[in-house]
Amino acid sequence: MSQPVHLRAAAGADQALRPAAPACAETSAGAYAAPALTRRACTLALAALATGAAAASARSPRLITVGGSLTEAVFALGAEAQLVGTDTTSLYPAAAQATPKVGYMRQLSAEGLLALRPDVVLALAGSGPPLVLQQLRSARVQVELVERRHEWDDVRRTVQAAGRATGRGAAAQDLLRQLEQDWARVRAQVQAYRGPTPRALFIMAHGGSPLVAGGQTAANAMLTLAGARNVVAGFNGFRPLTAESMAAAAPDVIVTTTQSLQAVGGAEGFWRRPELALTPAWQRRQRAATLLHQDALALLGFGPRLAQVLEALHRGLVAA
């Protein structure tokens, strides 16, 4: 069984420094062994190890989260005081916006991360670049990547990982029990519905050309879990919105993010797109709520709010 990060750090600054020192020496000599650390990254790594290793056992681990759902889980566990940094997708709860930001999850910098002297970096799979994660490990920072499959188990993995990283495993299990009860209740509601299957389309329009969500996307998973049929599930990923695709898809209801509406000035601006005029959703927009929206992180993040978000989505879909 591996030791908790704070116990490993307490093993002695001299042991912690040894793995990083050769990499730094190679960098200084110009022989960039993989993963090579830049001079500044080496300086930060050695300084952090030298000053923090002996003291780590006397405090809770210093944590950086990369991924909004992971940050949300840390707050849900009441461990936000351990956060020394978060990425730019970490926007909920509002207090997360006041944490030091380490950049976008796929464009991280070893120097920026190490400057915050973390013990643990907890990140969604796909964060990087990979070389940066290797540099963090070389500096004896614990890095844990959390997988995403767009399913309920994402929530379980997220909360459990947050519990491990913060040293609050018991609190994580308590939180999971409550979330699983909520999930079972909402799934029962969806499965009990006996009306016609809603024909839905998800559109992302945060900037630039609008895109529609096909298979193997978080949006497609949410529509399916909510009891709807994604009318453009014949391809994977996202594709541009076109008049031809709208006419063929004929969605009765359109789902989008709150940020997509904000980008075009609200629902009126969203409905002005000429492609949407070909859809039953547009034709019925005055008689029913055929445009549904939720916050992007809540709707697509598969975090601790998944059950309540799915419940609201299901109710909106069947009412449309």
C-alpha positions as CSV (number, residue, x, y, z in Angstrom):
1,M,0.0,0.0,0.0
2,S,1.5,3.4,-1.0
3,Q,2.0,6.0,1.7
4,P,-0.1,9.2,1.8
5,V,1.6,12.1,0.1
6,H,2.2,13.9,3.4
7,L,4.0,10.9,4.9
8,R,6.1,10.4,1.8
9,A,7.2,14.1,2.0
10,A,8.1,13.6,5.7
11,A,10.5,10.9,4.8
12,G,13.2,13.6,4.5
13,A,14.2,16.5,2.3
14,D,17.4,14.8,1.5
15,Q,15.6,11.8,-0.1
16,A,13.2,14.1,-1.9
17,L,15.9,16.1,-3.4
18,R,17.9,13.2,-4.9
19,P,15.6,12.4,-7.8
20,A,15.2,16.0,-8.9
21,A,18.9,16.9,-8.5
22,P,20.2,14.8,-11.4
23,A,17.6,16.1,-13.8
24,C,18.4,19.6,-12.8
25,A,22.1,18.9,-13.3
26,E,21.5,17.4,-16.7
27,T,19.5,20.5,-17.7
28,S,22.3,22.8,-16.5
29,A,24.8,20.9,-18.6
30,G,22.5,21.0,-21.6
31,A,21.8,17.2,-21.8
32,Y,18.0,17.3,-21.6
33,A,17.1,13.8,-20.3
34,A,13.4,13.0,-20.5
35,P,11.7,14.5,-18.7
36,A,14.1,17.4,-18.6
37,L,13.3,20.3,-16.4
38,T,13.9,23.9,-17.4
39,R,16.3,25.9,-15.2
40,R,13.4,27.8,-13.6
41,A,11.4,24.6,-13.1
42,C,14.4,23.1,-11.4
43,T,14.9,26.1,-9.1
44,L,11.3,26.0,-8.1
45,A,11.3,22.2,-7.6
46,L,14.4,22.2,-5.5
47,A,13.2,25.1,-3.4
48,A,9.8,23.6,-2.8
49,L,11.3,20.3,-1.8
50,A,13.9,21.7,0.5
51,T,11.5,24.0,2.4
52,G,8.4,21.9,2.3
53,A,9.3,18.2,2.7
54,A,10.0,18.2,6.5
55,A,6.9,20.3,7.2
56,A,4.4,18.4,5.0
57,S,3.6,15.8,7.7
58,A,2.3,18.6,10.0
59,R,-0.3,19.9,7.6
60,S,-2.8,18.9,5.1
61,P,-1.6,18.3,1.5
62,R,-1.4,21.4,-0.7
63,L,-3.6,20.7,-3.7
64,I,-4.0,21.9,-7.3
65,T,-7.1,20.7,-9.2
66,V,-7.3,20.7,-13.0
67,G,-10.9,20.2,-14.0
68,G,-14.0,22.0,-12.8
69,S,-15.7,18.8,-11.5
70,L,-12.7,17.9,-9.4
71,T,-12.6,21.4,-7.9
72,E,-16.3,21.2,-7.2
73,A,-15.8,17.9,-5.4
74,V,-13.0,19.4,-3.2
75,F,-15.4,22.1,-2.1
76,A,-18.2,19.6,-1.5
77,L,-15.8,17.8,0.9
78,G,-15.2,21.1,2.8
79,A,-11.5,20.9,1.8
80,E,-11.2,24.1,-0.2
81,A,-8.6,25.6,2.2
82,Q,-6.2,23.0,0.8
83,L,-6.5,24.4,-2.7
84,V,-3.5,26.4,-3.7
85,G,-4.5,26.6,-7.4
86,T,-7.1,25.6,-9.9
87,D,-7.5,25.7,-13.7
88,T,-9.6,28.0,-15.7
89,T,-12.5,25.5,-16.0
90,S,-12.9,25.6,-12.2
91,L,-15.8,28.1,-11.9
92,Y,-18.1,26.5,-9.4
93,P,-18.8,27.3,-6.6
94,A,-18.2,31.0,-7.0
95,A,-15.4,30.9,-4.5
96,A,-13.4,28.7,-6.9
97,Q,-13.1,31.7,-9.2
98,A,-11.0,33.5,-6.5
99,T,-8.3,30.7,-6.4
100,P,-5.0,31.2,-8.2
101,K,-5.3,30.0,-11.8
102,V,-2.8,27.7,-13.4
103,G,-4.2,28.1,-17.0
104,Y,-6.2,25.9,-19.3
105,M,-6.1,22.2,-18.5
106,R,-4.4,21.2,-21.8
107,Q,-1.9,24.1,-21.7
108,L,-0.3,23.8,-18.3
109,S,3.2,25.0,-17.3
110,A,5.5,23.2,-14.9
111,E,6.9,26.5,-13.7
112,G,3.5,27.9,-12.9
113,L,2.4,24.8,-11.1
114,L,5.6,24.3,-9.1
115,A,5.6,28.0,-8.1
116,L,2.5,27.1,-6.0
117,R,4.4,24.4,-4.1
118,P,1.7,21.7,-4.4
119,D,2.0,18.2,-2.8
120,V,-0.7,16.8,-5.1
121,V,-2.0,17.8,-8.6
122,L,-5.4,16.2,-9.2
123,A,-6.4,16.4,-12.9
124,L,-8.8,15.1,-15.4
125,A,-7.4,12.6,-17.9
126,G,-6.3,14.5,-21.0
127,S,-4.7,17.3,-19.0
128,G,-1.2,18.2,-19.9
129,P,0.9,18.5,-22.0
130,P,2.3,15.0,-20.9
131,L,5.8,16.4,-20.5
132,V,4.6,18.9,-17.9
133,L,3.1,16.0,-15.9
134,Q,6.4,14.1,-16.1
135,Q,8.2,17.2,-14.9
136,L,5.9,17.4,-11.9
137,R,6.5,13.8,-11.0
138,S,10.3,14.3,-11.3
139,A,9.9,17.1,-8.7
140,R,8.2,14.6,-6.4
141,V,4.7,16.0,-6.8
142,Q,2.0,13.4,-6.7
143,V,0.0,13.5,-9.9
144,E,-3.4,11.7,-10.2
145,L,-5.4,11.6,-13.4
146,V,-9.1,10.9,-13.2
147,E,-10.8,9.2,-16.1
148,R,-13.9,10.4,-17.9
149,R,-16.4,8.1,-19.6
150,H,-19.6,10.2,-19.5
151,E,-21.4,7.9,-17.0
152,W,-22.4,7.9,-13.3
153,D,-19.2,6.2,-12.3
154,D,-17.4,9.5,-13.3
155,V,-19.0,11.0,-10.2
156,R,-17.8,8.1,-8.0
157,R,-14.2,8.4,-9.4
158,T,-14.2,12.2,-8.9
159,V,-15.3,12.1,-5.3
160,Q,-13.1,9.2,-4.4
161,A,-10.1,10.9,-6.0
162,A,-10.8,14.2,-4.2
163,G,-11.1,12.2,-0.9
164,R,-7.7,10.6,-1.4
165,A,-6.0,13.9,-2.5
166,T,-7.3,15.8,0.5
167,G,-7.0,13.0,3.1
168,R,-10.8,13.0,3.6
169,G,-11.6,9.5,2.5
170,A,-14.4,9.1,5.2
171,A,-16.1,12.3,4.2
172,A,-15.9,11.3,0.5
173,Q,-17.7,8.0,1.3
174,D,-20.4,9.9,3.2
175,L,-20.9,12.3,0.3
176,L,-21.0,9.4,-2.2
177,R,-23.8,7.7,-0.3
178,Q,-25.9,10.8,-0.5
179,L,-25.2,11.4,-4.2
180,E,-25.9,7.7,-5.0
181,Q,-29.3,8.0,-3.3
182,D,-30.1,11.1,-5.4
183,W,-28.9,9.3,-8.5
184,A,-31.1,6.3,-7.9
185,R,-34.2,8.5,-7.3
186,V,-33.6,10.5,-10.5
187,R,-33.0,7.4,-12.6
188,A,-36.2,5.9,-11.3
189,Q,-38.1,9.0,-12.4
190,V,-36.6,8.8,-15.9
191,Q,-37.3,5.1,-16.3
192,A,-40.9,5.6,-15.1
193,Y,-41.7,8.1,-17.9
194,R,-44.1,6.5,-20.4
195,G,-44.7,9.4,-22.8
196,P,-43.2,9.8,-26.3
197,T,-39.4,9.9,-26.5
198,P,-38.2,13.6,-26.9
199,R,-36.3,14.2,-30.1
200,A,-33.5,16.5,-29.0
201,L,-30.4,18.3,-30.3
202,F,-27.5,19.8,-28.4
203,I,-25.9,22.9,-29.8
204,M,-22.7,24.4,-28.5
205,A,-22.1,28.1,-29.5
206,H,-19.7,29.6,-27.1
207,G,-18.0,31.5,-29.9
208,G,-17.5,31.1,-33.6
209,S,-19.6,28.7,-35.6
210,P,-22.2,26.7,-33.7
211,L,-21.6,22.9,-33.4
212,V,-24.0,20.0,-32.9
213,A,-23.1,17.1,-30.6
214,G,-23.0,13.6,-32.0
215,G,-22.1,10.3,-30.3
216,Q,-19.3,9.9,-27.8
217,T,-19.8,13.3,-26.3
218,A,-20.9,14.4,-22.8
219,A,-23.9,16.1,-24.4
220,N,-25.0,12.9,-26.1
221,A,-24.6,11.0,-22.9
222,M,-26.7,13.5,-21.0
223,L,-29.5,13.4,-23.6
224,T,-29.6,9.7,-23.4
225,L,-29.5,9.5,-19.6
226,A,-32.4,12.0,-19.6
227,G,-34.5,9.7,-21.7
228,A,-34.2,11.7,-25.0
229,R,-33.1,10.6,-28.5
230,N,-30.2,12.6,-29.9
231,V,-31.3,13.3,-33.5
232,V,-27.8,13.6,-34.8
233,A,-26.1,10.6,-33.1
234,G,-25.1,9.1,-36.5
235,F,-21.5,10.5,-36.1
236,N,-19.1,11.0,-33.2
237,G,-17.9,14.2,-31.8
238,F,-19.0,17.7,-32.9
239,R,-19.9,19.0,-36.4
240,P,-20.9,22.4,-37.7
241,L,-24.6,23.4,-37.7
242,T,-26.0,23.5,-41.2
243,A,-29.4,24.1,-42.7
244,E,-29.4,20.7,-44.3
245,S,-28.6,18.9,-41.0
246,M,-31.3,20.8,-39.2
247,A,-34.0,20.0,-41.8
248,A,-33.1,16.3,-41.7
249,A,-32.8,16.1,-37.9
250,A,-36.1,17.9,-37.1
251,P,-35.5,18.2,-33.3
252,D,-38.6,19.0,-31.2
253,V,-36.4,20.5,-28.5
254,I,-32.9,22.1,-28.5
255,V,-30.5,21.9,-25.5
256,T,-27.6,24.3,-25.1
257,T,-25.4,25.9,-22.4
258,T,-26.2,29.1,-20.6
259,Q,-22.9,30.4,-22.0
260,S,-24.0,29.7,-25.5
261,L,-27.1,32.0,-24.9
262,Q,-24.9,34.7,-23.3
263,A,-22.6,34.7,-26.3
264,V,-25.5,35.7,-28.6
265,G,-27.4,38.0,-26.3
266,G,-30.0,35.5,-25.0
267,A,-32.7,33.3,-26.4
268,E,-33.9,35.8,-29.0
269,G,-30.4,36.0,-30.5
270,F,-30.1,32.2,-30.4
271,W,-33.3,31.7,-32.3
272,R,-32.3,34.2,-35.0
273,R,-30.0,31.6,-36.6
274,P,-31.7,30.8,-40.0
275,E,-30.9,27.1,-39.8
276,L,-33.1,26.8,-36.7
277,A,-36.2,28.1,-38.5
278,L,-36.4,24.7,-40.3
279,T,-36.9,22.8,-37.1
280,P,-40.1,21.8,-35.2
281,A,-38.5,23.3,-32.1
282,W,-38.4,26.8,-33.7
283,Q,-41.9,26.5,-35.0
284,R,-43.2,25.6,-31.5
285,R,-41.1,28.0,-29.6
286,Q,-44.0,30.4,-28.7
287,R,-46.2,27.6,-27.4
288,A,-43.7,25.6,-25.4
289,A,-40.2,25.8,-23.8
290,T,-38.4,24.2,-26.7
291,L,-35.0,25.7,-25.8
292,L,-33.4,24.4,-22.7
293,H,-30.1,25.6,-21.2
294,Q,-27.9,24.9,-18.2
295,D,-24.5,26.0,-17.1
296,A,-21.8,24.2,-19.2
297,L,-19.9,22.7,-16.2
298,A,-23.1,21.5,-14.6
299,L,-24.5,20.1,-17.8
300,L,-21.4,18.5,-19.2
301,G,-19.0,18.1,-16.3
302,F,-20.3,14.9,-14.8
303,G,-19.5,16.2,-11.3
304,P,-21.3,16.1,-8.0
305,R,-24.4,17.9,-9.3
306,L,-25.1,15.3,-12.0
307,A,-28.3,13.9,-10.4
308,Q,-30.0,17.3,-10.0
309,V,-28.9,18.5,-13.4
310,L,-30.3,15.3,-15.0
311,E,-33.5,15.7,-13.1
312,A,-34.0,19.3,-14.4
313,L,-33.1,18.2,-18.0
314,H,-35.5,15.3,-18.0
315,R,-38.3,17.5,-16.8
316,G,-37.6,20.1,-19.4
317,L,-37.4,17.6,-22.2
318,V,-40.7,15.8,-21.4
319,A,-42.5,19.2,-20.9
320,A,-41.3,20.6,-24.3
